Amino acid sequence: MSWQDFTLPGIKTEEEEEVTTKVIQLEREVEELRAQLSSNNPFQVPSPNPHLPMNNVKEGLTKPRDIPMLELHQLQGLDAAACLQMFFELVEQCSSSDTTLIQIAKGRVSSELAILIHNNQTYQKIESWAALRNLFQTEFATEVSIDRAWQELESIGYDWGESPQAFTHRFICQHAVIETKFPNERFPNRDKTIKRKLWYGLPPESRERLEGFLDEGYPLKKFMDRLEHERQLLEERHTPRVNMIPEEKKK
């Protein structure tokens, strides 16, 4: 019941009509404000669709656009299993519906992998998320022997044109992958291995100057600082001087 329902019957004065109009306008503004607040409230939980099973209604912790694209080359190294596991976990945070999960996965992989999913949906009748996970783990997360794993890590080389910090970070991450896959194996000292690889990537004259710092007790960070200084000298020496105008000789 609105305010104007309490108005006495009969002819209204101009003043009463003006008040009634203002009240009606105020009521409309209140309703519009209430609707606006309701639509913009971030804490309002939408009521689930009554036509969907309750186990398929899930507030996603991760949005599909936030999932990094899974590329084919990421599934060709020692860390393929770790990449797959991380990808699966992120997709599963978006929904609990198998159909939705498969669609999200197809949208967050490279074109080759998306075709693989589509092909298996069409011909192998893969309809569940568990079946898709099993397909990827079977095809890409293959077991690797300790010898092959260490050979792949040893094949990583350094060239003095690259930042020693970038190389070190990459090697540390690959080393962590191997240690995780083979927790019971013992590997050579990591920092000493990194220093040796950095040292081999230098020209002979630079190696002579840094050879005394290869000792295991010398900290890796200090060794990298010395190597970075050596790199700067090498860059200055190897930088071509093009179109350099010689200074005028003093008279």
C-alpha atoms as a printed R data frame, in Angstrom:
    type eleno elety resid chain resno       x       y       z
1   ATOM     1    CA   MET     A     1   0.000   0.000   0.000
2   ATOM     2    CA   SER     A     2   1.474   3.338  -1.036
3   ATOM     3    CA   TRP     A     3   1.254   6.680   0.750
4   ATOM     4    CA   GLN     A     4  -1.417   8.066  -1.540
5   ATOM     5    CA   ASP     A     5  -3.899   5.328  -0.484
6   ATOM     6    CA   PHE     A     6  -4.303   7.127   2.859
7   ATOM     7    CA   THR     A     7  -5.398  10.360   1.190
8   ATOM     8    CA   LEU     A     8  -8.987  11.418   2.012
9   ATOM     9    CA   PRO     A     9 -11.474  11.132  -0.854
10  ATOM    10    CA   GLY     A    10 -12.582  14.237  -2.561
11  ATOM    11    CA   ILE     A    11 -11.028  17.002  -4.551
12  ATOM    12    CA   LYS     A    12  -7.338  17.531  -3.808
13  ATOM    13    CA   THR     A    13  -5.802  20.935  -3.579
14  ATOM    14    CA   GLU     A    14  -2.847  21.912  -5.740
15  ATOM    15    CA   GLU     A    15  -0.601  21.601  -2.686
16  ATOM    16    CA   GLU     A    16  -1.831  18.035  -1.986
17  ATOM    17    CA   GLU     A    17  -1.345  17.014  -5.621
18  ATOM    18    CA   GLU     A    18   2.186  18.409  -5.578
19  ATOM    19    CA   VAL     A    19   3.003  16.456  -2.422
20  ATOM    20    CA   THR     A    20   1.522  13.281  -3.915
21  ATOM    21    CA   THR     A    21   3.591  13.662  -7.084
22  ATOM    22    CA   LYS     A    22   6.786  14.152  -5.086
23  ATOM    23    CA   VAL     A    23   6.093  11.097  -2.953
24  ATOM    24    CA   ILE     A    24   5.433   8.903  -6.009
25  ATOM    25    CA   GLN     A    25   8.659  10.146  -7.591
26  ATOM    26    CA   LEU     A    26  10.545   9.429  -4.360
27  ATOM    27    CA   GLU     A    27   9.165   5.888  -4.216
28  ATOM    28    CA   ARG     A    28  10.305   5.254  -7.790
29  ATOM    29    CA   GLU     A    29  13.806   6.559  -7.013
30  ATOM    30    CA   VAL     A    30  14.019   4.277  -3.965
31  ATOM    31    CA   GLU     A    31  13.019   1.252  -6.055
32  ATOM    32    CA   GLU     A    32  15.593   2.120  -8.742
33  ATOM    33    CA   LEU     A    33  18.293   2.555  -6.104
34  ATOM    34    CA   ARG     A    34  17.378  -0.781  -4.488
35  ATOM    35    CA   ALA     A    35  17.587  -2.552  -7.871
36  ATOM    36    CA   GLN     A    36  20.934  -0.912  -8.644
37  ATOM    37    CA   LEU     A    37  22.427  -1.915  -5.284
38  ATOM    38    CA   SER     A    38  21.163  -5.456  -5.727
39  ATOM    39    CA   SER     A    39  22.804  -5.808  -9.163
40  ATOM    40    CA   ASN     A    40  26.135  -4.318  -8.030
41  ATOM    41    CA   ASN     A    41  26.450  -6.167  -4.726
42  ATOM    42    CA   PRO     A    42  29.597  -8.358  -5.004
43  ATOM    43    CA   PHE     A    43  28.620 -10.350  -1.918
44  ATOM    44    CA   GLN     A    44  25.248 -11.431  -3.238
45  ATOM    45    CA   VAL     A    45  25.246 -15.137  -4.070
46  ATOM    46    CA   PRO     A    46  22.951 -15.914  -7.019
47  ATOM    47    CA   SER     A    47  20.343 -18.554  -6.418
48  ATOM    48    CA   PRO     A    48  21.189 -21.811  -8.200
49  ATOM    49    CA   ASN     A    49  19.274 -22.799 -11.295
50  ATOM    50    CA   PRO     A    50  16.515 -25.183 -10.134
51  ATOM    51    CA   HIS     A    51  16.888 -27.178 -13.363
52  ATOM    52    CA   LEU     A    52  20.556 -28.043 -12.687
53  ATOM    53    CA   PRO     A    53  21.663 -30.752 -10.258
54  ATOM    54    CA   MET     A    54  23.112 -29.257  -7.091
55  ATOM    55    CA   ASN     A    55  26.442 -31.075  -7.535
56  ATOM    56    CA   ASN     A    56  27.017 -29.148 -10.785
57  ATOM    57    CA   VAL     A    57  26.527 -25.710  -9.176
58  ATOM    58    CA   LYS     A    58  29.911 -24.387  -8.145
59  ATOM    59    CA   GLU     A    59  31.287 -20.917  -7.579
60  ATOM    60    CA   GLY     A    60  34.543 -21.001  -9.528
61  ATOM    61    CA   LEU     A    61  37.698 -20.054  -7.646
62  ATOM    62    CA   THR     A    62  39.477 -19.438 -10.959
63  ATOM    63    CA   LYS     A    63  38.150 -17.848 -14.122
64  ATOM    64    CA   PRO     A    64  38.959 -19.668 -17.404
65  ATOM    65    CA   ARG     A    65  40.703 -16.575 -18.799
66  ATOM    66    CA   ASP     A    66  43.123 -16.662 -15.837
67  ATOM    67    CA   ILE     A    67  44.430 -20.134 -16.781
68  ATOM    68    CA   PRO     A    68  47.723 -19.910 -18.734
69  ATOM    69    CA   MET     A    69  47.586 -21.493 -22.181
70  ATOM    70    CA   LEU     A    70  48.971 -25.038 -22.259
71  ATOM    71    CA   GLU     A    71  51.305 -25.342 -25.253
72  ATOM    72    CA   LEU     A    72  52.436 -28.546 -26.936
73  ATOM    73    CA   HIS     A    73  56.132 -27.870 -26.307
74  ATOM    74    CA   GLN     A    74  55.459 -27.825 -22.544
75  ATOM    75    CA   LEU     A    75  54.584 -31.528 -22.718
76  ATOM    76    CA   GLN     A    76  57.845 -32.636 -24.303
77  ATOM    77    CA   GLY     A    77  60.272 -32.217 -21.396
78  ATOM    78    CA   LEU     A    78  60.873 -33.656 -17.967
79  ATOM    79    CA   ASP     A    79  58.374 -31.274 -16.417
80  ATOM    80    CA   ALA     A    80  55.474 -32.434 -18.635
81  ATOM    81    CA   ALA     A    81  53.764 -34.220 -15.734
82  ATOM    82    CA   ALA     A    82  54.064 -31.152 -13.494
83  ATOM    83    CA   CYS     A    83  52.656 -28.868 -16.228
84  ATOM    84    CA   LEU     A    84  49.704 -31.197 -16.754
85  ATOM    85    CA   GLN     A    85  48.981 -31.475 -13.039
86  ATOM    86    CA   MET     A    86  48.973 -27.699 -12.614
87  ATOM    87    CA   PHE     A    87  46.738 -27.264 -15.666
88  ATOM    88    CA   PHE     A    88  44.235 -29.867 -14.431
89  ATOM    89    CA   GLU     A    89  44.044 -28.299 -10.979
90  ATOM    90    CA   LEU     A    90  43.375 -24.821 -12.363
91  ATOM    91    CA   VAL     A    91  40.641 -26.058 -14.725
92  ATOM    92    CA   GLU     A    92  38.962 -28.023 -11.938
93  ATOM    93    CA   GLN     A    93  38.654 -24.848  -9.874
94  ATOM    94    CA   CYS     A    94  36.338 -23.370 -12.515
95  ATOM    95    CA   SER     A    95  33.474 -25.860 -12.350
96  ATOM    96    CA   SER     A    96  32.336 -29.297 -11.242
97  ATOM    97    CA   SER     A    97  30.504 -30.141 -14.475
98  ATOM    98    CA   ASP     A    98  32.339 -32.580 -16.750
99  ATOM    99    CA   THR     A    99  30.987 -30.905 -19.884
100 ATOM   100    CA   THR     A   100  32.050 -27.457 -18.684
101 ATOM   101    CA   LEU     A   101  35.509 -28.671 -17.662
102 ATOM   102    CA   ILE     A   102  36.158 -30.214 -21.073
103 ATOM   103    CA   GLN     A   103  35.022 -27.043 -22.850
104 ATOM   104    CA   ILE     A   104  37.268 -24.902 -20.645
105 ATOM   105    CA   ALA     A   105  40.225 -27.212 -21.306
106 ATOM   106    CA   LYS     A   106  39.681 -26.980 -25.085
107 ATOM   107    CA   GLY     A   107  39.742 -23.204 -24.852
108 ATOM   108    CA   ARG     A   108  42.961 -23.011 -22.817
109 ATOM   109    CA   VAL     A   109  45.239 -25.286 -24.871
110 ATOM   110    CA   SER     A   110  47.101 -24.790 -28.143
111 ATOM   111    CA   SER     A   111  45.348 -25.589 -31.413
112 ATOM   112    CA   GLU     A   112  47.058 -28.990 -31.746
113 ATOM   113    CA   LEU     A   113  45.909 -30.110 -28.304
114 ATOM   114    CA   ALA     A   114  42.401 -28.729 -28.893
115 ATOM   115    CA   ILE     A   115  42.158 -30.836 -32.069
116 ATOM   116    CA   LEU     A   116  43.331 -33.873 -30.080
117 ATOM   117    CA   ILE     A   117  40.547 -33.341 -27.541
118 ATOM   118    CA   HIS     A   118  37.936 -32.832 -30.267
119 ATOM   119    CA   ASN     A   119  39.116 -35.909 -32.156
120 ATOM   120    CA   ASN     A   120  38.849 -38.116 -29.074
121 ATOM   121    CA   GLN     A   121  35.445 -36.687 -28.240
122 ATOM   122    CA   THR     A   122  34.238 -37.604 -31.722
123 ATOM   123    CA   TYR     A   123  35.798 -41.029 -32.249
124 ATOM   124    CA   GLN     A   124  36.663 -42.316 -28.789
125 ATOM   125    CA   LYS     A   125  33.503 -40.949 -27.165
126 ATOM   126    CA   ILE     A   126  35.379 -39.257 -24.319
127 ATOM   127    CA   GLU     A   127  32.647 -37.528 -22.368
128 ATOM   128    CA   SER     A   128  33.976 -37.400 -18.802
129 ATOM   129    CA   TRP     A   129  36.688 -35.196 -17.323
130 ATOM   130    CA   ALA     A   130  38.369 -38.247 -15.767
131 ATOM   131    CA   ALA     A   131  38.674 -39.852 -19.205
132 ATOM   132    CA   LEU     A   132  40.234 -36.704 -20.670
133 ATOM   133    CA   ARG     A   133  42.733 -36.478 -17.804
134 ATOM   134    CA   ASN     A   134  43.669 -40.110 -18.307
135 ATOM   135    CA   LEU     A   135  44.190 -39.502 -22.042
136 ATOM   136    CA   PHE     A   136  46.650 -36.648 -21.469
137 ATOM   137    CA   GLN     A   137  48.506 -38.449 -18.700
138 ATOM   138    CA   THR     A   138  48.844 -41.573 -20.852
139 ATOM   139    CA   GLU     A   139  50.021 -39.694 -23.941
140 ATOM   140    CA   PHE     A   140  52.312 -37.078 -22.417
141 ATOM   141    CA   ALA     A   141  53.232 -37.776 -18.779
142 ATOM   142    CA   THR     A   142  55.580 -40.654 -19.608
143 ATOM   143    CA   GLU     A   143  58.027 -42.052 -17.090
144 ATOM   144    CA   VAL     A   144  61.668 -41.070 -17.551
145 ATOM   145    CA   SER     A   145  64.712 -42.944 -16.242
146 ATOM   146    CA   ILE     A   146  67.176 -41.231 -13.940
147 ATOM   147    CA   ASP     A   147  69.921 -41.454 -16.586
148 ATOM   148    CA   ARG     A   148  67.849 -39.738 -19.258
149 ATOM   149    CA   ALA     A   149  66.666 -37.109 -16.799
150 ATOM   150    CA   TRP     A   150  70.207 -36.200 -15.770
151 ATOM   151    CA   GLN     A   151  71.420 -36.217 -19.384
152 ATOM   152    CA   GLU     A   152  68.694 -33.747 -20.299
153 ATOM   153    CA   LEU     A   153  69.708 -31.493 -17.433
154 ATOM   154    CA   GLU     A   154  73.385 -31.787 -18.338
155 ATOM   155    CA   SER     A   155  72.627 -30.817 -21.940
156 ATOM   156    CA   ILE     A   156  71.612 -27.317 -20.820
157 ATOM   157    CA   GLY     A   157  74.495 -25.073 -21.841
158 ATOM   158    CA   TYR     A   158  75.390 -21.461 -21.155
159 ATOM   159    CA   ASP     A   159  76.657 -18.809 -23.564
160 ATOM   160    CA   TRP     A   160  78.154 -15.612 -22.205
161 ATOM   161    CA   GLY     A   161  75.710 -13.544 -24.277
162 ATOM   162    CA   GLU     A   162  72.919 -14.662 -21.921
163 ATOM   163    CA   SER     A   163  72.311 -13.207 -18.492
164 ATOM   164    CA   PRO     A   164  73.885 -15.560 -15.882
165 ATOM   165    CA   GLN     A   165  70.927 -14.922 -13.605
166 ATOM   166    CA   ALA     A   166  68.429 -16.034 -16.253
167 ATOM   167    CA   PHE     A   167  70.429 -19.199 -16.924
168 ATOM   168    CA   THR     A   168  70.743 -19.943 -13.196
169 ATOM   169    CA   HIS     A   169  67.019 -19.547 -12.603
170 ATOM   170    CA   ARG     A   170  66.218 -21.877 -15.497
171 ATOM   171    CA   PHE     A   171  68.676 -24.502 -14.272
172 ATOM   172    CA   ILE     A   172  67.410 -24.320 -10.670
173 ATOM   173    CA   CYS     A   173  63.823 -24.953 -11.833
174 ATOM   174    CA   GLN     A   174  64.858 -27.926 -13.983
175 ATOM   175    CA   HIS     A   175  66.969 -29.290 -11.128
176 ATOM   176    CA   ALA     A   176  63.936 -29.072  -8.813
177 ATOM   177    CA   VAL     A   177  61.876 -31.098 -11.298
178 ATOM   178    CA   ILE     A   178  64.425 -33.930 -11.279
179 ATOM   179    CA   GLU     A   179  64.770 -33.898  -7.494
180 ATOM   180    CA   THR     A   180  60.977 -34.125  -7.200
181 ATOM   181    CA   LYS     A   181  60.726 -37.036  -9.652
182 ATOM   182    CA   PHE     A   182  63.607 -38.943  -8.031
183 ATOM   183    CA   PRO     A   183  63.515 -38.076  -4.309
184 ATOM   184    CA   ASN     A   184  65.699 -41.032  -3.312
185 ATOM   185    CA   GLU     A   185  68.554 -40.229  -5.705
186 ATOM   186    CA   ARG     A   186  71.638 -38.202  -4.819
187 ATOM   187    CA   PHE     A   187  72.830 -35.604  -7.317
188 ATOM   188    CA   PRO     A   188  76.044 -33.573  -7.624
189 ATOM   189    CA   ASN     A   189  76.153 -30.253  -5.777
190 ATOM   190    CA   ARG     A   190  73.721 -27.964  -7.592
191 ATOM   191    CA   ASP     A   191  75.536 -24.654  -7.145
192 ATOM   192    CA   LYS     A   192  78.887 -26.153  -8.142
193 ATOM   193    CA   THR     A   193  77.269 -27.573 -11.284
194 ATOM   194    CA   ILE     A   194  75.829 -24.169 -12.168
195 ATOM   195    CA   LYS     A   195  79.191 -22.442 -11.682
196 ATOM   196    CA   ARG     A   196  80.890 -25.034 -13.871
197 ATOM   197    CA   LYS     A   197  78.347 -24.498 -16.667
198 ATOM   198    CA   LEU     A   198  78.611 -20.721 -16.438
199 ATOM   199    CA   TRP     A   199  82.411 -20.971 -16.531
200 ATOM   200    CA   TYR     A   200  82.428 -23.225 -19.610
201 ATOM   201    CA   GLY     A   201  80.291 -20.680 -21.481
202 ATOM   202    CA   LEU     A   202  82.983 -18.014 -21.285
203 ATOM   203    CA   PRO     A   203  85.853 -17.370 -23.727
204 ATOM   204    CA   PRO     A   204  89.232 -18.933 -22.750
205 ATOM   205    CA   GLU     A   205  90.763 -15.678 -21.458
206 ATOM   206    CA   SER     A   206  87.758 -15.094 -19.171
207 ATOM   207    CA   ARG     A   207  87.874 -18.659 -17.881
208 ATOM   208    CA   GLU     A   208  91.473 -18.137 -16.798
209 ATOM   209    CA   ARG     A   209  90.507 -15.143 -14.695
210 ATOM   210    CA   LEU     A   210  87.556 -16.900 -13.009
211 ATOM   211    CA   GLU     A   211  88.982 -20.405 -12.590
212 ATOM   212    CA   GLY     A   212  90.107 -19.727  -9.035
213 ATOM   213    CA   PHE     A   213  86.497 -19.062  -7.949
214 ATOM   214    CA   LEU     A   214  85.118 -22.460  -8.970
215 ATOM   215    CA   ASP     A   215  85.791 -23.827  -5.504
216 ATOM   216    CA   GLU     A   216  82.703 -25.342  -3.905
217 ATOM   217    CA   GLY     A   217  82.999 -23.052  -0.904
218 ATOM   218    CA   TYR     A   218  82.809 -19.872  -2.981
219 ATOM   219    CA   PRO     A   219  79.158 -18.608  -2.981
220 ATOM   220    CA   LEU     A   220  77.265 -18.869  -6.255
221 ATOM   221    CA   LYS     A   221  75.915 -15.295  -6.051
222 ATOM   222    CA   LYS     A   222  79.401 -13.828  -5.689
223 ATOM   223    CA   PHE     A   223  80.575 -15.947  -8.604
224 ATOM   224    CA   MET     A   224  77.687 -14.600 -10.707
225 ATOM   225    CA   ASP     A   225  78.641 -11.019  -9.770
226 ATOM   226    CA   ARG     A   226  82.213 -11.615 -10.979
227 ATOM   227    CA   LEU     A   227  80.930 -13.274 -14.140
228 ATOM   228    CA   GLU     A   228  78.566 -10.374 -14.835
229 ATOM   229    CA   HIS     A   229  81.478  -7.961 -14.543
230 ATOM   230    CA   GLU     A   230  83.438 -10.125 -16.983
231 ATOM   231    CA   ARG     A   231  80.474 -10.118 -19.378
232 ATOM   232    CA   GLN     A   232  80.344  -6.335 -19.394
233 ATOM   233    CA   LEU     A   233  84.010  -6.225 -20.366
234 ATOM   234    CA   LEU     A   234  83.385  -8.756 -23.125
235 ATOM   235    CA   GLU     A   235  80.374  -6.834 -24.464
236 ATOM   236    CA   GLU     A   236  82.364  -3.614 -24.603
237 ATOM   237    CA   ARG     A   237  85.170  -5.401 -26.406
238 ATOM   238    CA   HIS     A   238  82.880  -7.111 -28.934
239 ATOM   239    CA   THR     A   239  80.482  -4.205 -29.575
240 ATOM   240    CA   PRO     A   240  81.029  -3.052 -33.180
241 ATOM   241    CA   ARG     A   241  81.741   0.646 -33.467
242 ATOM   242    CA   VAL     A   242  79.683   1.713 -36.481
243 ATOM   243    CA   ASN     A   243  79.614   5.290 -37.793
244 ATOM   244    CA   MET     A   244  81.788   6.493 -34.936
245 ATOM   245    CA   ILE     A   245  83.143   9.990 -35.627
246 ATOM   246    CA   PRO     A   246  86.718  10.328 -34.294
247 ATOM   247    CA   GLU     A   247  87.406  13.189 -31.975
248 ATOM   248    CA   GLU     A   248  89.270  16.094 -33.483
249 ATOM   249    CA   LYS     A   249  92.933  16.148 -32.592
250 ATOM   250    CA   LYS     A   250  93.900  18.944 -30.323
251 ATOM   251    CA   LYS     A   251  95.929  21.586 -32.046
